[in-house]
Amino acid sequence: MCGIVAVTGYRKALPLLVEGLEKLEYRGYDSAGIAVIDSDNKKLVCHKAEGKLKNLKHKLDKKIISGSLGIGHTRWATHGKPVLRNAHPHCDWTKQVAVVQNGIIENYFELKTKLESEGIVFTSETDTEVIPHLIQKELNNLSNLNLENSGSTLLIAVRNVISDLEGAYALAVIWSGSPDSLVVARKQAPLIIGLGEGEFVCASDTPAITNITNTILPMEDDEMALLTPLGIEIYNSENERQYRNPISLRLSEQIVDKKHFKHYMLKEIYDQPQIAKNWIKQFLRNDESSLTSINYPFDIQFLKNIDQIQILACGTSRHAALVGSYLLEQYAGIPTNVFYASEFRYSPPPLSPNILTIGVTQSGETADTLAALNMEIKRRQSSGKESYKPNLIAITNRLDSSISRLVPNIIDISAGIEIGVAATKTFFGQLLSFYGLAITFAQIRKSKTHEEIDKMISNLIKIPPILEDLIISHNKISEELAHNFSNMKDVIFLGRGINYPIALEGALKLKEISYIHAAGYPAGEMKHGPIALLEKKVPVISIATPGNVFEKVISNAQEAKARDSYLVGIAPECEGTEIFDYLIPLPLIDEWISPLLTVVPMQLLSYHIAAHRGLDVDQPRNLAKSVTVE
């Protein structure tokens, strides 16, 4: 969640740190800070600021800090309020060691209590502050050994400290006693090393390092590393030196361009037709039987033995999984369950044979999803039964992420970097991935005829131009409608069948960026309680696409209409839709693919309401792009 940047080399660290932190602003944060070892006096210089990075830049304006070793951080508060004293970096009591951290130290209170009993005074409420104090204690102990290499001394000190830490963390540490040595460590939190010429950088995500290099070395779990201008040394938890080849970033991972759009979120909504085109080109193929099939970068033979599917996801990814579950069950005929990843870890279902587990995470770093997958892998491996083996697929937008190293079979949605914290184009890419899986299982299980499958594929191929027209027209419609919602405090979203998850996603988007309370319901459940909320000040947004539940949705909308709610319909102009006070028109499309279109008005309406209210659309309060803590 927090953003980490750390550099060592030959250039001034300060501008590189600030530029790297700017590239990580999309992750969400509430304070920022940097620490640099000043090469003129070999002292540690630390500056922090509450709020946005511009506040830190204002503090640093016209300051001359000449060091080439430094660390930077954007903090998303967990332990301690988002105030200046809790901002990173944190220093030890001698002001010689500085640390930035992403993650949570679960035993910090025990460690803090012991340090306080020794007379150390804490200046923050954070769990992180125990780390620099502990490192300084280790450095004091190691000073008696007269080690020749100060970088190795720091490495040993950090290694000794992290052996006492419980929880998840990504760390970057500097020490004034070694003005060119950077020590980093990771445990269940992302950290990537970038390899430049005579300089090295470490960061929590790739955009922060592209100003220095395109060559990266992702750190594995329980690894730590020493970085100096002369090179890097990586060690595993057994203190064994690690050697592996670096990888190159794809061009799409380096381009972050808002173009002419006011906000990244709007630009990313407009990206969706191109994502559909890319998906069609990447995944659809014609084989010898003339039946179009889905082209995966892995062998799908193991799917033929699958009897049921379980999907693990959080937030927006879970809503995509719910659409996927509907497709896999109703179209492909395979029993499918969707679990909150955060709950699955502590209350998993009993083991069953021949299950496919799918993890869905746009960043590939979602802590709950990774932990749930890890647990599922271990419990299936320990069963010792061949039919219980962990059959795994991951759907992600980041091939260089932790989930890509954990799961052997990856479906890359290839949406490019998404800057807006509220997911839009990555949600759309996840939906397409589930359409591909549904088609694949329908072919394997013969739950649909060749003609039915060809019809589904044909409809998907037609999506890009329809989507382009829809976004352009609905952008204007949503901007006009947003004025009616500027003072609303509660909104209800209704959907049924395949579009119920889209109602959930619409409610989530409105909450995330407009700070308006919203809830999504299956339309038939309205009369079982939520109807008590309805009045003139509670608008109802209803998704009604022609199909097997169309008349039922219209009937449920009528119930809201009778309670004086302002009724907005997302539906084609056809018989029955005259009930709506405001109609956001859709083209007539097959119900199976309707979520790919019905989600667009939800995204655009939430965007324009937030923009109309003058809110920070791309970086909403309290949210982070990559949720890397449990």
N, C-alpha and C positions, 0 to 999 in steps of 0.2 A: 504494500500500500504506500509506504513511504518511498521517497526517491533518494537514491544514493549515487553520488559521483565522487570518484577519487582519482588523482593523477600524480604521477611522478615522471620526471623527464628533464628536458633542457629549457622548456619555455616557462614563462610565468604561469603559475597555477591558477591565480585568481580569475582571469578572463575565461579560462577553459572550464573552471568550475561553474561560473555563472551561466555560461552558454549551455553547459550540460544540464543544469537545473532548469533552465528555460525549456529544454526539450522534454523534461519530465513533468511539467506543470499539469499535463492532461491527466496524470494519475490521481489528482486530488490531494490537497494538503491544506494546513492551516498556519504553518510557520516555516521559516527557512533559515539556514545558517551555513557558514563556512569556517574552516580552520586551516591555516597555512603556517608552515614553518618558515619564518622570515630569514632569508639567507644572509642578511646583513648582520643580525645579532643572534641568530640561532634560537630565537624565542618563538613560542607558539602564539599566533595571533588569531583570535576568534571573534566573529561578529554574527549576530543573530537578529531576527526581526519577526514580529507577529504578522499574520496575514499573508498577503501575496508577495511574490518575489520582488515586485517593484519596490516594496518597502525596504528590503535588504539592499537592493541596488542603490537606493537613495542614501542609505547609511554608508555604503562603500564608495560613493561618488568622490572622486579626487583623492582617494586614499592610495598610497603607494606601498604595495606589499610585494617584495621582490622574490619570494620563495618559489621554487618549482615543485614542491610537494604539498599537497593539500587534499582536504575532504570537504564535501558539500552535502546538504541534506534538505529535503522538503518533508515536513512531518505531518502525518495524519494521526491525531491524538488518540491514544489508547489509555495509558496510565498518566493521569494528570491533565488538567485543563489546557486548552490551546493558548497559553500565555508565554511571555518571553522566557521566563526562567525554565520552562519545560522544553523549549526549542533545542534542537541539536545543532552543532556537536556538543557533547558533554565532556568536561575536563576533570582531571583528578585534582586533589587538593593542592598539589604543587604547581598546577598549570603547565605541566610538561607533556601530558598525554591527552589526546583528544580522540573521541570515538563517535561514530555515527552508526545507527542500528535500525534495521527493519525487522519486525517480529515482536515477540513477547518473551521475556525471561520469567518463567513461571515461579521460580524459587527466589525471586529478587528480594522479597520481604525478609526471608531468613538471612540472606547474604547481607542486606542492608543493616539489619539488627546487629549482626556480628561486627560489621565495620563501625557502626555508631558506638558500640561498647568499647572500641579501641580508640575512640576520640575523633573519628572522622566526621565532619559536619557536611550534611547534604544540602544542596542549594535548590534541588528540584523535587518534583513528585514522581519522576519517571522511574521505570524499571531499568532503563539504560545506564543511569549514573553509577550503578554499582560496578560496571565494567571498567571504566578508567581507573577508579580507585583500586580495584583488585589488580589491574595490570601494573600500576605504579608500585604496589606492594611487592609483586613478583620481581619487578626490575630492581628494587632495593635488595631483595634477596640474591638476585643473580649478580649484582655488582661485586659481591665477594668472590666470585669465580674468575674475575678478570678475563672475560671472553673478549677475543680480539675483534670480532665482527659485531658491530652494534646492531646491524640488521638482523642477524641471527639471534642476538639477545632479545630483541623485541619479539621475534617469531616464537621463541621458547616461552617468553612471558605470556603471550596471548594463548599459546597452546595449553599452558598450565591453567589458565583462567577458564577457558571454554570447557575444560573437562569438568568444571564445577557448575556450569550453567545448564539449567533445564528449560526446555521450551524450543521455540523456533527462532532463528536469527540469521541475518546477514550483517556482517560487521566490516567496517573499515577503520583502521587504527593508525595514527601517526604519533611520533615521539620526538621531542626536540633533541634528544640524545642521538638520533640517527636521522639527519635532515634530508636524506634521499630515499628512505625505506618506508614502504607502505605494506602493511599486513592486512589481509582480508580473510574472512572465513564465512562459510555458509552452512546452515542446517535448516532444511525445509523452508527456505526463503530464497528467491532468485538472486543470483549474482553472476555477472559476466565480465570476463577480462578482455580488454581490447589491446591488440598488439600493434604498436606504431613503430616508427624508426627512431630509436633512442628515447622513446617515451612509452609509458603504459598507462592504461586507464581501466578503472573498474566501475561498474554501474549496475543498477538494478534492472535496467532495460536498455535495449539496443539504441534507441534514438539519442541517448545521452553521449554515445561514444562516436557517432558517425562524423563528428567534426574533427576527429583525430585519426580514425582508421575504419576500414571495412572488414578487418580480419579479427575474429573473436574466438575465444576459448571459454565456453560456458563451464562454470564450476559445477562439480557434482556434489551431492549431499555429503556432509561431514568432511569436506575438504577445506584446507586453508592454504594460503599462498603468500610468499614474500615477493614483492615487486620493487625493483630498483631500475635506474636507467640502463643498467647493464643486462637485465634479463629478468625472468621469473622462475620461481621454484614453487611447485605445487606438491602438497603432501596430503595423504589420506589420513583417516582417523588412527591408523597404526603407525603414523610417522614415516610412511614409505613414500619415496619420491615418485611422482606420477609423470608419465610421458604420453602425450597423445597429440594428434595433429589438429591445428586450428581449422576453423571453417570460415567461409566468406559469406557476408550478408548478401541477400538478394537485393536487387535495385529497389523493388517495391517496399522493402523494409526501411529504406533510407529516405524516401520521399514523403515529406509532410508539407503539403501545400494547400492553403485555404482557398486559393484562387480568388474569385471575385465575391465569394460569399461572406456575409457578415459574421457567421459563426461556423465552426467546424461541424457542428451537428447538422446544420442545414446542408452543408456540402456533402456530408456522408449519407444523408437521405437521398440526395441527387445521384450518389455513386451507385445506387442499388441496381439500376438497369445494366450497368457495365458488369457488375458482379454476376448477374444472371447470364450475361453473354459469356463471361469467363468460365462459369460453371458448365455451361452447355459445351463449350469448346474442350474443356479439360476432362469431363466425365462421360459424355455421351459418345458411343461408338457403334458402328454397325459390324456385326460379326458375320460369319459365313452363312448363318441361317437366315439372314436378312432382318432378324429381330434386333432392334436396338438394345444394347445392354449398357450397364454402368462400368466405366473403366476405373478400377482402383489401383493404387500403387502397391498393393499387397495381394497375396494369393487368397481368394475367398473360398477355397474348398472347405475350410473348417466351418463355414456358415451352414453347410448342408446338414450338419448334425445338431444344429441349435433347435431346441424345443420352446424356449422362452427367452425373453430379453428383460434386463433391468437397466435403467438409465439413472445416472447419478449427476446432479447438476444443482446450481444455485441461481437465484434471481432470474434475469432475462433468459439465461441459458436453460433454466428449468421450463420456462414457458415454451421455448422452442422444442424442448423434449416432450412436452405435453401434446403439441401438434404432431410430433414424431410418433408418439405412442398411439394416437388416434389412427394415423396412417398405417402403422405396422400391424395394429390389430384389425382395423376395419377394412383395409385394402389388401394387406399381405396375409392376414389371417394368423398372426403369431402372437400369443399372449405377451403383453408388455406392461411393466410397471415402472413408474417414475418416482424416484425418491429424492427428497431434500438431502443433499450430500452431508449437510451438517447433522442430520438426524440418523442417517444410515450407519454412520460410524459407531453409534452407541446403541442402536436397536435394529440390527440387520435382520432380514428374514432368515428362516432356517435354510440351510444349504440344500440346493436341489441340483440334479444332474443336468448337463447340457444347456447351461445358461450362458448367454452372451451378455457381458457387462459393457455398457457404453458410458464413458465419461465425457461430459460436455463442458468446455470452458474456453471462452474467447481468448484469454490471455495465456492459457496453459499453465498458470501459476496459482489458481484459486486453491487456497490452503485446504478448505473443507473437502473439495472434490479430490484433491491429491491424496489426502489422508484416508478418505473412504475407499479409494481405489487400492491404496497400499494395503489396507486392512483386508479387503476382499481377496486380493492376490495371495496374501499370506495364509488366510484361513482355508482357501481352496487348495493351495499347495500342501498344507499340512494334513489335509484329509486323506491323502494317499490314494484316492480313487481317480481313475482315469476319466470317468464321466463328470467329475467335479473340477476338472482342470480349469484354470482361469482363461476363458476366451475373452479377449479384450479388443475394443476399438475406442479411439479417442477422436472427438471432433473439436478442432481448435483453429485459431487464426495464426498461431505462432509455432512454426516448425522448430525453432531454437529454444523451446520452452521445456520446463521440467516434465510436463505430461508426455512430451514427445520422446523423452528418454526413459520414461516409465512404461509406456504402452507400446507394443510392437507394431500395431496397425493404426495408422494415422490418416484421418480424412482432413485434409487442409482446405479450409474454406476460402483461402486466398483473397481475403477482402482488403488487404493492405492495412497499414497502421490506422487505427481508429482513435482519434484524439478526444472527441466528445465522451465524457464520462458515461452518459446515458447511451447504452448500446443501441444502434440502429442497423447499420449495414452488416455488422457481425451477426445480429439476430437473423437477418434475412439470409445470410450465408449458411447459418446453422439449419434454417428451414430447408433450404435446397439440399443440404446433406441428408436430411431425413427423407426427403422425397426420393433421393437416390437409393437409400437403404430399403425403403418400402418397395420400390420397383424391383430391386435385387431379390428380396425375399419373396415377392409375388412370383417371380420367375422360378426361383428355387422350389417353392412349395406348390407352384401351379394353382395359386388361389385366384388368378385372373387369366383370362384368355390372351392370346397374342394380340388380338384386336383391341382388347381393353387396355393392355399395357402400351400398345402403340398410340392409343388415343391419349393416355396420360402424358406420354413423352411429347407427343405433338403439341399438346396444350402448354407444356413447359417451354417448348421452343418458341412459342408465340408470346411468351411473357415479356421479354425486354421492350419491344415497342409499345405494348399496352401500358407497361409500367412508366415509361418515359412520359407519355401523354398524361397519365394519371397524376404524376408528381407535379407537372407544370400546372395543370388545372386546379388540383387540390391545394397547391401552395397559396393560390389567390383566395380560394374558398375558405381555407383555414385561417388565413390572416383576417378576413372579415368576421368570421365567427368568433375569433379569439376575444373580440371586444365584449361579447356577451358573457364571457367567463371571467373577466378581470376581477370581479368582486365575489366570485363564488368561493365557498369554503368546503363544500362536499359535492362529489360527483359519483354517480353510479354507472358502471359499464356492464352491459348484458351481452351474452353470446350463448350459443348452443352448439353442441357437437364439435366439429373441427374448429369452429371459431370461438369457443369458450376460452381457450388459452389466449386468443388475441384480445379478448376483453380484459383478461388479467394483465396482459402486457400493456394495453392502453392505460389502465389504472396505474400501473407502476411508473410509466413514463411521466404521467401527470404529476405524481407524487415527487418523483426524483428531481424534476427541473422547475416545476411551478410551485412546489410546496403547498399544493391543494390536496386535502384528504380525498382519496378516491378508493373505490373498491370494485372489483370485478366479480360477477356472479354468473353461474349458469342461469339463463333467463327463467327457467322453470322453477328455480328456487326463490324467486323474488317474493312470492306469496307466503313463503315459509319463514318469515321474520323480517327481512330487509324492507319489506313494503311499509313497515312502521316508520321508516325514515323519510318517506316521500312527502314532498310539499313543493310549493312554487320555487323555493330557493335551492332545491336539490335537483339539478338536471340529470336526465338519464340518457346515456348514449347507447344505442342498440344496434348490433350488427345483424343484418337480415339478408342473407344471400339465398337465392332460389335453390331449393333442394328438399331433402326429406324433413327438415324442421322449420322451413320458412314460415308456414302458417302458424306454427306454435310460437315462434318468436314474435310475430305480429300480434298474436293474442296476448302474449306477456307484455308487450309494449302498450297494449290497450289498457292493461291494469294500471300501468304507471300514468297513462294519460288521464285516467279517471280520478287520479289523486292530484291533479293539477301540476304535475312535473313538466318542466320544459323538456320536450322529447326530441332528441337528435337521432336521425337514422343514417346508418352507413349501409346503403342498399341501392339496387338498380331502380330506375324509374319504372315501376310496374304496378299492377293492381295490388292494393293493400298498403303501399308505402305512403299514400296520401295522409295517413294517420300522423306522420311526423310533423312537428312544428318547423323543423329544419332538416332538409335532406341533403346529405353529402353523397352525390350520385356515383355509383359504380357501373362499369360495363357488365353486361350479361356474360358470365363465365361459368365454367364447370365448378361445382361446389368443392370438388377435391382440391383444386388449386387456389381457391378463394383466399386463404390466409396470406398468400403472397401479395395480394392487393389490399385486403381489408386493413392490414397493419399500417399502410401508408397514411391514411387520414389520422390515425391515432398518433403517429409520430409527428406529423406536421401540426396538428392541433396543439399538442403539448408544447412543441417548439414555439409556436406563435403566441400562446398564452404566456409562456415564460418571458419571451422577448418583450411582449406588450407590458408586462409587469416590471420590466427593467432589471431582470435577474441575470445572474451569471450562468448562461445556458450551458456552456462547455464544461464549467467546473462548479457544479452545484455544491452547496454547503454539506459538510459531513460525509461526503461520498468519495470513494476512491475507485479508480479504473480497475486496478488489479488488487483483489482482496487477498492478501498474503498472510493474514493472521486468522486464527480460528475464532 
